[in-house]
Amino acid sequence: MNPAITNLGLMLVMMQVSRKLDLEDPDILFYVRAFYISCQAITLGVYLFTRFKINSKNDLTTLKFVEPANPMSGETQPKAVVTTVKEYDLKQVDSQIKSVFSSLAMMGFMHIYMKYTNPLVMQSISTVKSGLESNIVKIHLFGTPASGDLKRPFKSAPGFLQALTGGVDSVKTDKHTVESVETAGTGGIKED
């Protein structure tokens, strides 16, 4: 099933649940907070266990790909990247872990400083759901083969700017593109 559709359905259900809850009641608010923190802890635990599995597999297969130029950071040329599967996967899971902490910080600001409580209810389950649906978790925890949509490097959804401009710059893995960027003098960068 399409994750976007399930996310929309989940948000609608959670909106209805948050309307039914009396979030002014301190007891209910305590349980909502505890539920939110528990969901964040579960998601973080899933990512940390995934990180453990990546380190225990220690897949040192070489992975070469070309990242498109990022004009927002001043890059004009695509960059060839040479890494290992383990390093790539660790980078992906670390990015997911950072997103959990960013979400916690944002929700903490919205809840503690701005006194919004409805987002606590709506964001609780969606974080766990997105964690379990991430490519890296599917491969390492659920044992799904890394082929098709799960083939490394993962295809990312187009960003806001790409959607507006119609650009579909994505990571390239074909041998010709990798070799042409490497010989252009911008390649062969080993990621640490």
Stockholm file with secondary structure:
# STOCKHOLM 1.0

chainA/1-192         MNPAITNLGLMLVMMQVSRKLDLEDPDILFYVRAFYISCQAITLGVYLFTRFKINSKNDLTTLKFVEPANPMSGETQPKAVVTTVKEYDLKQVDSQIKSVFSSLAMMGFMHIYMKYTNPLVMQSISTVKSGLESNIVKIHLFGTPASGDLKRPFKSAPGFLQALTGGVDSVKTDKHTVESVETAGTGGIKED
#=GR chainA/1-192 SS CCHHHHHHHHHHHHHHHHHHSCTTSHHHHHHHHHHHHHHHHHHHHHHHHHHHHHHHHCCCCEEEEEECCCGGGTCCSCEEEEEEHHHHHHHHHHHHHHHHHHHHHHHHIIIIISCCCHHHHHHHHHHHHHHHHSHHHHHHTSCCCSCGGGSSSCCCCCCHHHHHHTCCCCCBCCHHHHHHHIIIIICCEECC
#=GC SS_cons         CCHHHHHHHHHHHHHHHHHHSCTTSHHHHHHHHHHHHHHHHHHHHHHHHHHHHHHHHCCCCEEEEEECCCGGGTCCSCEEEEEEHHHHHHHHHHHHHHHHHHHHHHHHIIIIISCCCHHHHHHHHHHHHHHHHSHHHHHHTSCCCSCGGGSSSCCCCCCHHHHHHTCCCCCBCCHHHHHHHIIIIICCEECC
//
